[in-house]
Amino acid sequence: MAWGNQRREWHDSVDEANLERLNYGEFPDDELVITTWHEDEPVEEAFWFSQFSAVHPSLVLETTYIMHVAPSASEAALLRTFANAQE
């Protein structure tokens, strides 16, 4: 799930990298990478979506990774926001 500046570009680059990795051919469901971008939504809604609506057709999603690309770190605030989105 991509949120924030250039969310579409991140979304598209992940899709393209997966297609390239698989030679633009057929691939099994367990190789599928599903991406979404969250425009006009607060980050809290994107975090909620990642925890309660994100599914994969053949794999159980057990771990969430947050990648924050920005000029300054805000790890504590993002983790707090992620935890609050569980409520």
N, C-alpha and C positions, 0 to 999 in steps of 0.2 A: 504494500500500500504506500503510495507516494503522496505526500502532503507538503505544501509550502511552495516556495519559488521553484520554478522549472519542474514541477511535478510531472507534467506530460512528457518532458524529455527523459526524465529518470524512468518512467513507465516504459516508454518506447525503447530505451537503450537496454533495459533488462529483457524485454521481449525479443529484440533483435539478437542479443548475445545468446539467448537460449536457442533460437532458430539456427544461428550460425554454428553453435556447438553441435547441433544435431544435423548439420549439412542440409538444412531446409527440407528435410524429408519427414517421413512418418516416424513417430516415436511412441513408445508405450506411455500409458497414463501416468506411471510413476516418474516419468521424466518431465512431465508437464509443469511449467512454472506459470502460475496465474498472477497477473498484476492488476491493480486498480489504482486510479488516482482520485484524490478527494479535493475537488475544487469547491470553493464557496462553503466550506465546512470548517468549523473550529477543529483544532487538533484533537480535542477531547472526543469528538465524534469519529474521527479516523481511528483513534485508539480503541474506542468501543467496538467499532466494526471489526478490527483485527482480532478482538477477543471473543466476540459473540456471533459474528456472521461469516468470517472467513472459513472456507472449507476447501478441501481438495478432493477430487473424485475418487482417489484410490489410496491416499495416505492419511494417517492421523497426524494432525499438526500438534506437536507437543511443546515446541519452543518458539518464543517470539524474540526476534532480534530487532533492535532499534538502531538505525544508522542515522546519525545527526551530522549533516554537513553544513557548517556555518562558520563565520569568522571568529565566533567566541563560543566557548563551551557552556552548556547549561544542563549537564547530566542530571543533577539532583532535581531540578524543576521538571524535566521531562519524565523522569522515573516517578515522581510524585503525581504528575498528571496522568500517566499510564495507570498507576495504581488506583487513582480516583475514578478512572473510567470503568473500573470493574464493578462499581457500585450502581 
